[in-house]
């Protein structure tokens, strides 16, 4: 019970349930893996097992219902606030002047209703250094009635001192068939489009939901036409960059798409086999004939560097525009 809505990750779910069965629950977990594959969903569903009145994550009791509504007093979920670049010290330590009650204040109070309190920090890599240091003190000597879940897509950005105090569970990308079934059966997406989404989503439900938005899906094609030189222009690069970076959460998905695009161009050049590419729906855009492989290599390096830079609070529009101007194919 309680894990039916989590797609895949059977080993991870089994491991979590074994902790409950043997009553050897670690005080802190680190859920690591790429964005959009169900790490937070798994943590919330596992919170049902911990807080459920029947201990089964039944989904029907008052505690499970309150978790679904986001109103359970013993479940805290933190992430960076809209418009903020990081998770600041106030959310961890608290701030009486701003009337913000922090994690470190809550964890020393007994749970309101059950025997445990669950704290989920989504995007733990976004903790500022101050916030991470404040959290570390709590993780070093945690009151026994708290269970922490730190969720991250960039584990290497978390201080080693925090990682070493958590039980790490790594989440792998979902299989294409799992994605296809989810898009078709759960989201009721047309079979052909569900197949396309499952191919271009990098194993991530979140990316598939993003590409299912018509504007994003069309933007992807325009981006491919610009980069391959079929509709290239400075103005085009500027306008696309402006529109893409308006949605901060979507920038990383577009960057991953660019990596897959160059991967597909390389495959078509070396193997001339379109069945091996990810972006089959835009195959005609990617068929460029023979290209300079140095262009592919240098472009991939620039995209990877941009991914690294984008993690910091920079002018994303300018950075993305600069990337496009350098990787556009000149013929």
Secondary structure, 3 states (H helix, E strand, C coil): CCCCCCCCCHHHHHHHHHHHHCCCCCCEEEEECCCCCCHHHHHHHHHHHHHCCCCCCCCCCHHHHHHHHCCCCCEEEECCCCCCCCECHHHHHCECCCCECCHHHHCCCCCCCCCCEEEEEECHHHECHHHHHHHHHHHHCCCCCEEEEEEECCHHHCCHHHHCCCEEEECCCCCHHHHHHHHHHHCCCCHHHHHHHHHHCCCCHHHHHHHCCHHHHHHHHHHHHHHCCCCCCHHHHHHHHHHHCCCHHHHHHHHHHHHHHHHHHHHHHHHCCHHHCCCHHHHHHHCCCCCCHHHHHHHHHHHHHHHHHHCCCCCHHHHHHHHHHHHCCCC
